[in-house]
Amino acid sequence: MNEEMMTAGTGGFSGSAAATGPNAGYDPVIKFRKKIKKKKIQKESRENPTSPNKLYQYKVNIPTVGDTIIYANSPAELKMKLRMSIMPKYRSDISIERILPANAGKFFMDKRMKHMRNVQEDVVSESDAQMKNKQAQMKIAIEKKKVQMKKQELAKQLQMKTQQLKKQARAGAEQDATR
């Protein structure tokens, strides 16, 4: 009886036992932690394949274009890209300033709000321009009337003065004639 009895060491519940049947083999413990751990994959930039791709925001002021936000890895890389795309006579006036993402968002929001205000002003400004034009024409008409009245007043004063001088001249001539 002892010989027929199976033990764990003789092919019973070990890896060497058959895969099917009452005494199927067991597999060693799988270490799941190795499967969970993932290797960090670093993205490589096209210009420098060994460093990770970290784009920063730079506020660039180009004289003929204005302010804009451009993304680049470094100011040196940005200058190199700008040299390729901007004419040499405009390159010296370009200013580059590193800004934080919050400031970049504020820049775009301010630009958007300014644009929206201009659009609203343009719609309203047409009727405002007509009103201002009418008011200006009315002011001009009033000023012309004032100038015309002042001219008439000065003409009357001049006429009165000349009549007075003529009377004095006649009176003086009559006195000289009687002497």
C-alpha positions in Angstrom: 0.0 0.0 0.0 2.8 2.4 0.7 4.2 1.9 -2.7 0.9 2.9 -4.4 0.6 6.1 -2.4 1.8 9.1 -4.2 3.8 11.8 -2.7 4.3 15.4 -3.6 7.9 14.9 -4.6 7.4 12.1 -7.1 5.4 13.9 -9.8 2.2 14.5 -7.8 1.4 18.2 -7.6 4.5 19.5 -9.1 5.4 21.2 -12.4 6.5 17.9 -13.8 3.0 16.3 -13.4 0.6 16.0 -16.3 -1.4 19.2 -17.1 -4.7 17.2 -16.9 -6.0 14.8 -14.4 -6.4 14.5 -10.7 -2.8 15.5 -9.9 -2.3 18.3 -12.4 0.9 20.3 -12.0 1.2 23.7 -10.5 2.9 26.8 -11.8 5.4 28.9 -9.9 4.0 32.2 -8.4 3.8 34.9 -11.0 5.3 38.2 -9.9 2.6 40.7 -11.0 4.6 43.7 -9.8 6.9 43.4 -12.7 4.0 43.5 -15.1 2.5 46.6 -13.4 5.7 48.6 -13.5 5.9 50.4 -16.8 8.9 52.0 -18.2 8.7 55.7 -18.7 8.9 56.5 -22.4 10.6 59.8 -23.1 9.5 61.6 -26.3 12.4 62.9 -28.3 12.5 66.2 -30.1 13.4 66.3 -33.8 16.2 68.8 -33.3 17.9 67.0 -30.4 16.9 63.3 -30.3 18.5 62.7 -26.9 16.5 65.2 -24.8 12.8 65.1 -24.0 10.4 67.4 -25.8 9.6 70.3 -23.4 8.0 73.3 -25.2 7.8 76.6 -23.4 5.9 79.7 -24.3 7.7 82.8 -25.5 6.1 86.2 -26.1 7.6 87.5 -29.3 7.3 91.1 -30.5 7.9 91.4 -34.2 7.8 95.1 -35.3 5.5 94.7 -38.4 3.4 91.9 -36.9 3.0 92.7 -33.2 3.0 90.5 -30.2 2.4 86.8 -30.4 3.1 83.6 -28.5 5.4 81.0 -30.0 6.3 77.6 -28.5 9.9 76.4 -28.5 12.3 74.3 -26.4 14.7 77.2 -25.8 15.2 80.9 -26.8 18.2 79.8 -28.9 16.0 77.3 -30.9 13.3 80.0 -31.3 15.9 82.6 -32.6 17.2 80.0 -35.0 13.7 79.3 -36.4 12.9 83.1 -36.6 16.2 83.7 -38.5 14.9 81.2 -41.2 11.5 82.8 -41.5 12.0 86.6 -41.0 13.8 89.0 -43.3 17.2 90.3 -41.9 16.2 93.9 -41.7 13.4 93.1 -39.2 15.5 90.6 -37.0 17.2 93.2 -34.9 14.0 94.7 -33.5 12.5 91.4 -32.4 12.2 90.9 -28.6 11.7 87.5 -27.0 10.3 87.1 -23.5 9.7 83.8 -21.6 6.2 83.7 -20.1 4.3 81.3 -17.9 1.3 79.3 -19.2 -1.1 81.4 -17.0 0.3 84.6 -18.6 0.0 83.1 -22.0 -3.6 82.4 -21.3 -4.2 86.0 -20.1 -2.4 87.3 -23.2 -4.8 85.4 -25.5 -7.8 86.3 -23.4 -6.9 90.0 -23.4 -6.3 89.9 -27.2 -9.7 88.2 -27.7 -11.5 90.7 -25.5 -9.9 93.7 -27.3 -10.9 92.2 -30.6 -14.5 91.7 -29.4 -14.7 95.3 -28.1 -13.5 96.6 -31.5 -16.2 94.6 -33.3 -18.9 96.0 -31.1 -17.5 99.5 -31.5 -17.5 99.1 -35.2 -21.2 98.2 -35.3 -22.1 101.0 -32.9 -19.6 103.4 -34.4 -21.5 103.7 -37.8 -24.6 105.2 -36.1 -22.4 107.2 -33.7 -20.4 108.6 -36.7 -23.6 109.7 -38.4 -24.7 111.4 -35.1 -21.4 113.1 -34.6 -21.3 114.2 -38.2 -24.7 115.9 -37.8 -23.7 117.5 -34.5 -20.5 118.8 -36.1 -22.5 120.2 -39.0 -24.9 121.9 -36.6 -21.9 123.4 -34.7 -20.4 124.7 -37.9 -23.7 126.3 -38.9 -24.0 128.0 -35.5 -20.4 129.3 -35.7 -21.0 130.6 -39.3 -24.0 132.5 -38.0 -22.0 133.9 -35.2 -19.2 135.0 -37.6 -21.8 136.5 -40.0 -23.5 138.5 -37.2 -20.1 139.7 -35.9 -19.2 140.8 -39.5 -22.5 142.7 -39.7 -21.9 144.4 -36.3 -18.3 145.3 -37.3 -19.6 146.7 -40.6 -22.2 148.8 -38.8 -19.5 150.1 -36.4 -17.3 150.9 -39.3 -20.1 152.8 -41.1 -20.9 154.7 -38.0 -17.3 155.6 -37.5 -16.8 156.8 -41.1 -20.0 158.9 -40.9 -18.8 160.4 -37.7 -15.4 161.2 -39.2 -17.0 162.7 -42.3 -19.2 164.9 -40.1 -16.2 166.1 -38.2 -14.3 166.8 -41.4 -17.2 168.8 -42.8 -17.7 170.7 -39.6 -13.9 171.5 -39.5 -14.0 172.6 -43.2 -17.0 174.8 -42.5 -15.2 176.4 -39.6 -12.1 177.0 -41.7 -14.3 178.6 -44.5 -15.9 181.0 -42.1 -12.7 182.4 -40.7 
